[in-house]
Amino acid sequence: MEEYLYVCNTSSDNLSVIDLNKFSEECKISLEASQMDRVGPHGICKYGDKLLIANNYSNSISIIDRYKKQEIESHFIGMHCNDAVVYEDKAYVICGESNYVVEFNLLTNKIDEELPCGNLPHSIEINKQKKLMIVSNFENDSLTLIDLENKKNIQEIKVGAYPTKAVFSVDGNHIIICESNLGADVRGNISIISLKGFKQINKVMVGKYPVDMFVNSAYTFVSNFGEGTVSIVDINYCNEVKKINIGGMPRGVIKIGDFIYVGDNYNNLLIRVDIKRENKKVISIGGEPNGMTYI
């Protein structure tokens, strides 16, 4: 069975296609710069049998045909696209400079709506069962919660310093936040907030400058950008159970089977770590690996 990991290489304007069975880079998919010198792929999500990329520098989204392994469409969205999700043939793209969530209709290729959020939105996720969307606002220490059935129902939730990511728990009852404390000489935190009342129910200290995380029903895997480690947090008992030394500057992180895959933003590497034994394998990919997704 073929299994692939797709990694956004922000500074080299391409995607790495990783064959997970061989743990090798099968190819790179180049993104067209059009009138801009740079593209800057940063966030990635699945869209049917395609991939949708949010581009930092060309202020656009790219649509990738996974089978042809090429970009088939590109659309201008707004300034500094950081991340994107797809819901009912609409792409929701966060623009880091304009502080909006842009609703882009993938059937008409037009912008339907712009929804306000906080300053410098960095991540976005949708809970399809509850029809909710959550945005982490890096610059004003908050989350924006948007009701997808009534988009005027928007709530701001204050959280810890410089949140880089917010996701829904697997059961859909909580929000898990990566509070990076970026720039401060202190470690960051993983916070857990209940969707009932939006109160913080727990906080776990992790490594220095946590920037990304992958969440399953039992654990959160956190990349600590400022110290070259990955923290494994038990989200039911709310404690850090293990810290694995990765080296470099870990950015994107994802767990697949018995392994975690981590992009080293400094050395332009993809690192595969056996969670139990902590054995590592490394391959070279593109420049500044960031967002990643698995199919």
TIFIKOL-737881 format. One line per field, with one value per residue (C-alpha): residue number from 0; z, y, x. Coordinates in steps of 0.25 Angstrom, whole numbers, m for minus. Layout:
<zamars>
kefi <- c(NUM, ...)
Z <- c(Z, ...)
Y <- c(Y, ...)
X <- c(X, ...)
</zamars>
This chain:
<zamars>
kefi <- c(0, 1, 2, 3, 4, 5, 6, 7, 8, 9, 10, 11, 12, 13, 14, 15, 16, 17, 18, 19, 20, 21, 22, 23, 24, 25, 26, 27, 28, 29, 30, 31, 32, 33, 34, 35, 36, 37, 38, 39, 40, 41, 42, 43, 44, 45, 46, 47, 48, 49, 50, 51, 52, 53, 54, 55, 56, 57, 58, 59, 60, 61, 62, 63, 64, 65, 66, 67, 68, 69, 70, 71, 72, 73, 74, 75, 76, 77, 78, 79, 80, 81, 82, 83, 84, 85, 86, 87, 88, 89, 90, 91, 92, 93, 94, 95, 96, 97, 98, 99, 100, 101, 102, 103, 104, 105, 106, 107, 108, 109, 110, 111, 112, 113, 114, 115, 116, 117, 118, 119, 120, 121, 122, 123, 124, 125, 126, 127, 128, 129, 130, 131, 132, 133, 134, 135, 136, 137, 138, 139, 140, 141, 142, 143, 144, 145, 146, 147, 148, 149, 150, 151, 152, 153, 154, 155, 156, 157, 158, 159, 160, 161, 162, 163, 164, 165, 166, 167, 168, 169, 170, 171, 172, 173, 174, 175, 176, 177, 178, 179, 180, 181, 182, 183, 184, 185, 186, 187, 188, 189, 190, 191, 192, 193, 194, 195, 196, 197, 198, 199, 200, 201, 202, 203, 204, 205, 206, 207, 208, 209, 210, 211, 212, 213, 214, 215, 216, 217, 218, 219, 220, 221, 222, 223, 224, 225, 226, 227, 228, 229, 230, 231, 232, 233, 234, 235, 236, 237, 238, 239, 240, 241, 242, 243, 244, 245, 246, 247, 248, 249, 250, 251, 252, 253, 254, 255, 256, 257, 258, 259, 260, 261, 262, 263, 264, 265, 266, 267, 268, 269, 270, 271, 272, 273, 274, 275, 276, 277, 278, 279, 280, 281, 282, 283, 284, 285, 286, 287, 288, 289, 290, 291, 292, 293, 294)
Z <- c(0, m4, 7, 5, 13, 6, 12, 9, 7, 9, 4, m8, m13, m15, m8, m4, m7, 3, 0, 14, 11, 6, 14, 2, m5, m18, m24, m22, m28, m32, m30, m40, m35, m46, m44, m30, m28, m17, m14, 1, 3, 18, 21, 14, 15, 7, m3, m9, m17, m18, m8, m5, m1, 6, 1, 10, m1, m13, m5, m11, m11, m20, m23, m26, m34, m25, m37, m47, m36, m42, m38, m46, m41, m33, m28, m21, m7, 2, 9, 15, 14, 26, 27, 20, 22, 13, 17, 7, m5, 1, 5, 18, 17, 28, 24, 34, 30, 28, 40, 32, 29, 15, 10, m4, m13, m20, m29, m34, m31, m25, m11, m4, 10, 19, 34, 44, 54, 63, 60, 51, 50, 49, 49, 46, 48, 46, 55, 44, 54, 63, 51, 57, 53, 61, 58, 67, 67, 69, 72, 82, 90, 86, 78, 69, 69, 57, 56, 42, 42, 46, 43, 50, 63, 66, 79, 84, 95, 102, 104, 107, 100, 85, 81, 69, 67, 73, 69, 74, 83, 76, 84, 80, 94, 96, 89, 91, 89, 86, 94, 89, 98, 86, 89, 104, 112, 117, 113, 105, 109, 104, 109, 109, 109, 110, 99, 110, 116, 109, 122, 123, 130, 130, 125, 123, 121, 110, 103, 98, 87, 83, 69, 64, 69, 65, 74, 75, 86, 96, 93, 88, 80, 81, 73, 81, 71, 81, 87, 76, 83, 82, 95, 97, 105, 111, 109, 119, 131, 126, 128, 119, 118, 109, 102, 90, 85, 70, 68, 59, 59, 59, 52, 46, 53, 50, 56, 46, 52, 61, 56, 57, 45, 48, 39, 43, 38, 40, 33, 23, 27, 30, 42, 45, 60, 65, 77, 86, 83, 79, 67, 56, 41, 33, 19, 12, 6, 2, 9, 22, 23, 30, 28, 25, 22, 21, 11)
Y <- c(0, 13, 24, 38, 50, 64, 75, 89, 95, 110, 115, 106, 108, 94, 81, 69, 56, 45, 31, 26, 11, 14, 27, 34, 47, 42, 56, 70, 78, 92, 104, 115, 129, 136, 151, 149, 145, 136, 126, 122, 109, 109, 102, 90, 82, 71, 74, 62, 55, 68, 77, 91, 100, 113, 122, 133, 141, 140, 143, 131, 117, 106, 94, 81, 69, 57, 47, 56, 62, 76, 90, 91, 104, 117, 128, 141, 141, 152, 157, 146, 133, 125, 113, 107, 97, 92, 90, 88, 92, 105, 108, 116, 123, 131, 144, 148, 163, 166, 158, 152, 138, 138, 129, 124, 117, 105, 103, 118, 122, 134, 140, 139, 146, 151, 148, 156, 149, 154, 159, 150, 138, 126, 113, 109, 96, 91, 82, 77, 70, 82, 92, 100, 107, 111, 121, 123, 138, 139, 154, 157, 144, 139, 129, 132, 122, 123, 116, 111, 111, 125, 132, 145, 137, 139, 138, 142, 134, 139, 129, 129, 136, 135, 123, 116, 106, 102, 89, 81, 69, 56, 55, 70, 75, 82, 92, 89, 101, 102, 114, 117, 129, 132, 142, 140, 132, 122, 109, 108, 101, 92, 97, 90, 98, 93, 97, 98, 112, 113, 111, 106, 93, 89, 94, 86, 92, 86, 91, 105, 111, 100, 103, 91, 79, 66, 62, 48, 43, 40, 49, 62, 62, 76, 81, 90, 100, 107, 94, 83, 74, 68, 67, 55, 60, 51, 59, 51, 51, 65, 62, 62, 47, 48, 58, 53, 60, 63, 74, 86, 94, 85, 91, 82, 69, 57, 43, 32, 18, 16, 28, 43, 51, 64, 75, 82, 96, 99, 88, 85, 71, 61, 53, 40, 35, 22, 26, 14, 12, 27, 22, 33, 33, 46, 50, 63, 71, 85, 98, 102, 90, 94, 89, 75, 65, 50, 42)
X <- c(0, 6, 7, 12, 16, 15, 24, 24, 38, 36, 49, 50, 36, 33, 27, 34, 27, 32, 30, 28, 30, 44, 46, 51, 48, 41, 41, 38, 26, 30, 20, 20, 23, 15, 18, 24, 39, 35, 24, 26, 18, 14, 1, m5, m18, m25, m36, m42, m31, m24, m15, m17, m5, m5, 6, 13, 20, 11, m1, m8, m13, m8, m16, m8, m12, m6, m6, 0, 9, 8, 1, m12, m17, m13, m22, m19, m25, m19, m6, 2, m6, m1, m11, m24, m35, m46, m60, m72, m64, m59, m45, m43, m30, m24, m16, m6, m5, m19, m24, m36, m41, m44, m55, m51, m61, m54, m66, m66, m52, m57, m56, m69, m66, m56, m57, m50, m40, m29, m15, m5, m14, m4, m13, m27, m35, m49, m58, m67, m76, m79, m77, m67, m54, m43, m32, m19, m15, 0, 1, m10, m10, m24, m32, m44, m55, m65, m79, m79, m94, m95, m82, m86, m85, m70, m64, m50, m43, m31, m19, m5, 7, 9, 0, 5, m6, m19, m26, m39, m37, m42, m54, m58, m60, m47, m37, m22, m13, 2, 6, 20, 25, 34, 45, 44, 54, 44, 38, 25, 12, 1, m12, m25, m38, m52, m62, m73, m70, m56, m49, m35, m35, m20, m6, 6, 20, 28, 41, 46, 38, 28, 22, 15, 7, 0, m11, m18, m27, m16, m4, 1, 14, 20, 32, 40, 47, 56, 63, 63, 53, 40, 31, 21, 9, m1, m14, m22, m13, m7, 8, 20, 24, 36, 45, 52, 65, 64, 74, 73, 60, 48, 36, 25, 22, 13, 11, 9, 9, 20, 28, 28, 33, 39, 43, 57, 55, 70, 77, 66, 64, 52, 55, 48, 48, 44, 36, 39, 54, 57, 65, 65, 67, 69, 67, 70, 58, 55, 58, 51, 41, 28, 14, 12, 0, m1, m9)
</zamars>
